[in-house]
Amino acid sequence: MAASVCLLSALGLTLTAPGTGLAEPKPTEKQLLKELDELNKKVDRLIETYAAKRESVRKAEKAEKVAEENLRKAQRTYDEAWRQVDSIAQIRYQSSSSTLPSLLFADSGGMNAAAVMEHLIAQQSAYLEGFATSRDRRKQAADRAEELTEQRRKEAEEVERQRKEAEKVIRDIKRKLDQLVPLGSGRRAGGWAPQLPTGADNITDRTRNMRDTIRRRFDLTHTVGCYRSLNDGGEHPLGRACDFMMSTGGAMPTAANLKLGDEIAAWTIKHRNKLGVKYVIWRQRINHGSGWRFMSDRGGNTANHYDHVHISMY
């Protein structure tokens, strides 16, 4: 779901407040999850469109660089053409005075002064035409570059607007889902009643509720391990603990999975009283609900809980 947040609300989707009069029925978790699933499907389509737009912009930026190079070439052509035109203009001017060498305009091999002047005039016209072409091309390229710059600016503003609105919608959905976190079974006025493990997974009903709620709430990337028979002094052999893996083989999780682990740990602590959470261990720290404190080094990423979030239940 995190990879999808970037572009939700191009569709204009918002969660509207109930109108005046009778309050609307409170949506169930199933309804909200269905809505969230539909939104995520629409997000995927938006991301595909967005990716195509980014590729289009990338090509436009490349075209703009080509246009800038063409502008530089056009400027060099323009400067050279101007030099030629100016040189020919000077020759034409001098042709009417005695300072121009008479040899140039004397008959020589059949070419007389009139023919030379006609050639010079033709050359000048050609260069002037080149001037006009270069000038027009340069202006077109400049206009195109300006258009692309403005287009990218508008697209960037639209993407930012979509991102903010999408995050708002997702926050609202998450808030509603958090309000519907199911209460762990066996809660009493004085605390949590002990439970026996049940089912094929050999964990308590309260532990199962916690595990399944987190599975629904987060896009988990690795396995979740709960019961194990090895008695290490913890709650796993009692069916009252689960490990939410963030990597495999004892490797350090990726940056994205470290962030996911942080989110799971924080969310679990926030809802510990509803779920019946005893404590959370993550990244060599433990939290009973009153803040994180570091633990002694047990050696290795797994032993120090760097590759998984451990959640123990009452």
C-alpha positions as CSV (number, residue, x, y, z in Angstrom):
1,M,0.0,0.0,0.0
2,A,2.9,2.4,0.7
3,A,4.2,2.1,-2.9
4,S,0.6,3.2,-4.0
5,V,0.1,6.3,-1.9
6,C,1.9,8.6,-4.4
7,L,-1.1,9.3,-6.8
8,L,-4.6,8.5,-5.5
9,S,-6.8,11.5,-5.9
10,A,-6.5,12.3,-9.6
11,L,-9.9,10.6,-9.5
12,G,-11.2,13.2,-7.0
13,L,-11.9,10.5,-4.4
14,T,-12.6,11.8,-1.0
15,L,-14.4,10.5,2.1
16,T,-17.3,12.8,2.7
17,A,-18.8,13.6,6.0
18,P,-22.4,12.5,6.7
19,G,-24.9,15.2,5.8
20,T,-27.3,16.8,8.2
21,G,-30.0,14.7,9.7
22,L,-29.6,11.1,10.8
23,A,-26.0,9.9,11.2
24,E,-24.9,7.3,8.7
25,P,-24.3,3.8,10.0
26,K,-20.7,3.2,11.1
27,P,-18.9,1.3,8.4
28,T,-17.6,-2.2,9.2
29,E,-14.0,-3.1,8.9
30,K,-14.9,-5.4,6.0
31,Q,-16.5,-2.5,4.2
32,L,-13.5,-0.2,4.8
33,L,-11.1,-2.9,3.7
34,K,-13.1,-3.4,0.5
35,E,-13.0,0.3,-0.2
36,L,-9.3,0.4,0.5
37,D,-8.8,-2.5,-1.9
38,E,-10.8,-0.7,-4.6
39,L,-8.8,2.5,-4.1
40,N,-5.5,0.7,-4.3
41,K,-6.6,-0.8,-7.7
42,K,-7.3,2.7,-8.9
43,V,-4.0,3.9,-7.6
44,D,-2.2,1.2,-9.6
45,R,-3.9,2.5,-12.8
46,L,-2.9,6.1,-11.8
47,I,0.7,5.1,-11.2
48,E,0.8,3.5,-14.6
49,T,-0.4,6.7,-16.2
50,Y,1.9,8.7,-14.0
51,A,4.9,6.6,-15.1
52,A,4.0,7.1,-18.7
53,K,3.8,10.8,-18.1
54,R,7.2,10.9,-16.5
55,E,8.6,9.0,-19.4
56,S,7.0,11.6,-21.7
57,V,8.6,14.4,-19.7
58,R,12.0,12.7,-19.8
59,K,11.8,12.5,-23.6
60,A,10.7,16.2,-23.7
61,E,13.7,17.2,-21.6
62,K,15.9,15.3,-24.0
63,A,14.2,17.1,-26.9
64,E,14.7,20.4,-25.2
65,K,18.5,19.7,-24.9
66,V,18.6,18.9,-28.6
67,A,16.7,22.2,-29.2
68,E,19.2,24.1,-27.2
69,E,22.0,22.6,-29.2
70,N,20.2,23.5,-32.4
71,L,19.9,27.0,-31.1
72,R,23.6,27.2,-30.6
73,K,24.2,25.8,-34.1
74,A,21.7,28.3,-35.5
75,Q,23.5,31.1,-33.7
76,R,26.8,30.1,-35.2
77,T,25.3,29.8,-38.7
78,Y,23.6,33.2,-38.2
79,D,26.9,34.8,-37.2
80,E,28.7,33.3,-40.1
81,A,25.9,34.3,-42.5
82,W,26.0,37.9,-41.1
83,R,29.8,38.0,-41.7
84,Q,29.4,36.9,-45.3
85,V,26.5,39.3,-46.0
86,D,28.4,42.1,-44.4
87,S,31.5,41.3,-46.5
88,I,29.5,41.2,-49.7
89,A,27.7,44.4,-48.8
90,Q,31.1,46.1,-48.4
91,I,32.2,44.8,-51.8
92,R,29.0,46.1,-53.4
93,Y,29.5,49.5,-51.7
94,Q,33.1,49.6,-52.8
95,S,32.2,48.7,-56.4
96,S,30.8,52.2,-56.9
97,S,34.0,53.8,-55.8
98,S,37.5,54.0,-57.2
99,T,38.9,52.2,-54.2
100,L,37.8,48.8,-55.5
101,P,40.6,47.2,-57.6
102,S,39.7,47.6,-61.2
103,L,41.0,44.1,-61.8
104,L,38.0,42.7,-60.1
105,F,35.6,44.3,-62.5
106,A,37.7,44.1,-65.6
107,D,36.9,41.5,-68.3
108,S,38.7,38.4,-67.3
109,G,38.0,35.1,-68.9
110,G,34.6,36.1,-70.0
111,M,33.5,37.3,-66.5
112,N,32.9,41.1,-66.5
113,A,32.0,43.4,-63.6
114,A,28.2,43.0,-64.2
115,A,28.6,39.2,-63.9
116,V,30.6,39.6,-60.7
117,M,28.0,41.9,-59.2
118,E,25.2,39.6,-60.2
119,H,27.0,36.7,-58.4
120,L,27.5,38.8,-55.3
121,I,23.9,39.8,-55.2
122,A,22.8,36.2,-55.6
123,Q,25.2,35.2,-52.8
124,Q,23.8,38.0,-50.6
125,S,20.2,36.9,-51.2
126,A,21.1,33.3,-50.4
127,Y,22.7,34.3,-47.1
128,L,19.9,36.6,-46.2
129,E,17.4,33.8,-46.9
130,G,19.6,31.6,-44.6
131,F,19.4,34.4,-42.0
132,A,15.6,34.3,-42.1
133,T,15.5,30.5,-41.9
134,S,17.9,30.3,-39.0
135,R,16.1,33.1,-37.2
136,D,12.7,31.3,-37.6
137,R,14.1,28.0,-36.5
138,R,15.8,29.6,-33.5
139,K,12.5,31.2,-32.5
140,Q,10.6,27.9,-32.9
141,A,13.1,26.1,-30.8
142,A,13.1,28.7,-28.1
143,D,9.3,28.7,-28.0
144,R,9.3,24.9,-27.7
145,A,11.8,25.0,-24.9
146,E,9.7,27.5,-23.0
147,E,6.6,25.4,-23.6
148,L,8.2,22.3,-22.3
149,T,9.5,24.1,-19.2
150,E,6.0,25.4,-18.4
151,Q,4.5,22.0,-19.0
152,R,6.9,20.3,-16.6
153,R,6.1,23.0,-14.0
154,K,2.4,22.4,-14.2
155,E,2.8,18.7,-14.1
156,A,5.0,18.9,-11.0
157,E,2.4,21.0,-9.3
158,E,-0.4,18.6,-10.2
159,V,1.6,15.6,-9.0
160,E,2.2,17.3,-5.7
161,R,-1.5,18.2,-5.3
162,Q,-2.5,14.6,-6.1
163,R,0.1,13.3,-3.6
164,K,-1.2,15.5,-0.8
165,E,-4.8,14.6,-1.4
166,A,-4.1,10.9,-1.8
167,E,-2.2,10.9,1.6
168,K,-5.2,12.7,3.2
169,V,-7.6,10.0,1.9
170,I,-5.3,7.2,3.0
171,R,-4.8,8.7,6.5
172,D,-8.6,8.9,6.8
173,I,-9.1,5.3,5.9
174,K,-6.3,4.2,8.3
175,R,-7.8,6.3,11.1
176,K,-11.2,4.6,10.5
177,L,-9.6,1.2,10.4
178,D,-7.7,1.9,13.6
179,Q,-11.0,2.8,15.3
180,L,-12.1,-0.7,14.4
181,V,-9.2,-2.7,15.8
182,P,-10.9,-5.7,17.3
183,L,-10.7,-6.1,21.0
184,G,-8.6,-9.0,22.2
185,S,-10.6,-11.7,23.9
186,G,-10.3,-12.5,27.6
187,R,-10.1,-8.9,28.8
188,R,-11.3,-8.4,32.4
189,A,-11.6,-5.4,34.6
190,G,-8.3,-6.3,36.4
191,G,-6.4,-7.3,33.3
192,W,-6.2,-10.2,30.8
193,A,-7.3,-13.7,31.6
194,P,-4.9,-16.5,30.7
195,Q,-5.7,-18.4,27.5
196,L,-4.9,-21.9,26.2
197,P,-3.4,-22.3,22.7
198,T,-6.0,-23.5,20.2
199,G,-6.2,-24.4,16.5
200,A,-3.7,-25.8,14.1
201,D,-1.3,-22.9,14.6
202,N,-1.2,-23.6,18.4
203,I,-1.6,-20.0,19.6
204,T,-4.1,-18.3,21.8
205,D,-7.1,-16.6,20.4
206,R,-5.8,-13.2,21.6
207,T,-2.4,-13.8,19.8
208,R,-4.3,-14.9,16.6
209,N,-6.4,-11.8,16.7
210,M,-3.2,-9.6,17.0
211,R,-1.5,-11.5,14.2
212,D,-4.4,-11.4,11.8
213,T,-5.1,-7.7,12.5
214,I,-1.5,-6.8,11.6
215,R,-1.7,-8.9,8.5
216,R,-4.8,-7.0,7.4
217,R,-3.3,-3.6,8.4
218,F,0.1,-3.9,6.7
219,D,1.5,-5.2,3.5
220,L,3.9,-7.8,5.0
221,T,6.8,-8.9,2.8
222,H,8.0,-11.9,4.8
223,T,6.7,-14.7,6.9
224,V,5.1,-14.5,10.4
225,G,6.2,-17.1,12.9
226,C,4.3,-17.6,16.2
227,Y,4.4,-20.9,18.1
228,R,7.7,-22.8,18.5
229,S,8.5,-25.5,21.0
230,L,11.9,-24.3,22.0
231,N,11.7,-23.0,25.5
232,D,13.9,-19.9,25.6
233,G,12.1,-18.2,28.4
234,G,9.8,-16.2,26.2
235,E,6.1,-16.5,25.1
236,H,6.6,-18.5,21.9
237,P,6.2,-21.9,23.5
238,L,3.0,-20.6,25.3
239,G,1.4,-19.6,22.0
240,R,1.5,-16.0,23.1
241,A,4.1,-14.4,20.7
242,C,4.7,-13.8,17.0
243,D,7.7,-12.7,15.0
244,F,7.0,-10.6,11.9
245,M,10.1,-11.1,9.7
246,M,11.5,-8.1,7.8
247,S,14.2,-10.1,6.0
248,T,15.5,-13.7,5.6
249,G,18.6,-15.6,6.5
250,G,19.5,-13.2,9.3
251,A,20.3,-10.4,6.8
252,M,19.7,-6.7,7.7
253,P,16.4,-5.6,6.3
254,T,16.2,-3.1,3.4
255,A,15.5,0.5,4.2
256,A,11.9,0.0,3.1
257,N,11.5,-3.0,5.5
258,L,13.2,-1.2,8.4
259,K,10.6,1.5,7.9
260,L,7.8,-1.1,7.8
261,G,9.1,-2.7,11.0
262,D,9.1,0.8,12.6
263,E,5.5,1.3,11.5
264,I,4.3,-2.1,12.8
265,A,6.1,-1.7,16.1
266,A,4.7,1.9,16.6
267,W,1.1,0.8,15.6
268,T,1.2,-2.2,17.9
269,I,2.3,-0.1,20.9
270,K,-0.4,2.4,20.1
271,H,-3.1,-0.3,20.2
272,R,-1.6,-2.5,22.9
273,N,-4.5,-2.0,25.3
274,K,-7.0,-3.1,22.8
275,L,-5.1,-6.1,21.6
276,G,-3.6,-7.3,24.9
277,V,0.0,-6.7,23.9
278,K,2.5,-7.3,26.7
279,Y,5.6,-5.9,25.0
280,V,7.3,-5.4,21.6
281,I,10.9,-6.0,20.7
282,W,12.5,-4.4,17.6
283,R,16.0,-3.4,16.7
284,Q,17.6,-4.4,20.0
285,R,15.0,-2.3,22.0
286,I,12.0,-3.3,24.1
287,N,8.8,-1.4,24.8
288,H,6.2,-2.3,27.4
289,G,4.1,0.7,26.6
290,S,6.2,3.3,28.5
291,G,8.9,3.9,25.9
292,W,11.7,2.1,24.2
293,R,14.8,1.0,26.1
294,F,17.9,-0.7,24.6
295,M,18.7,-4.3,25.4
296,S,22.0,-6.0,25.8
297,D,23.8,-7.4,22.7
298,R,22.9,-11.0,22.2
299,G,25.0,-11.3,19.0
300,G,23.6,-11.3,15.4
301,N,20.7,-9.6,13.7
302,T,18.2,-12.2,14.6
303,A,19.1,-12.5,18.3
304,N,19.0,-8.7,18.6
305,H,15.7,-8.5,16.7
306,Y,17.0,-6.4,13.8
307,D,15.4,-8.7,11.2
308,H,12.0,-9.1,12.9
309,V,9.4,-7.4,15.1
310,H,8.7,-9.6,18.1
311,I,5.3,-9.1,19.8
312,S,4.4,-10.8,23.0
313,M,0.8,-11.0,24.4
314,Y,-0.7,-11.4,27.8
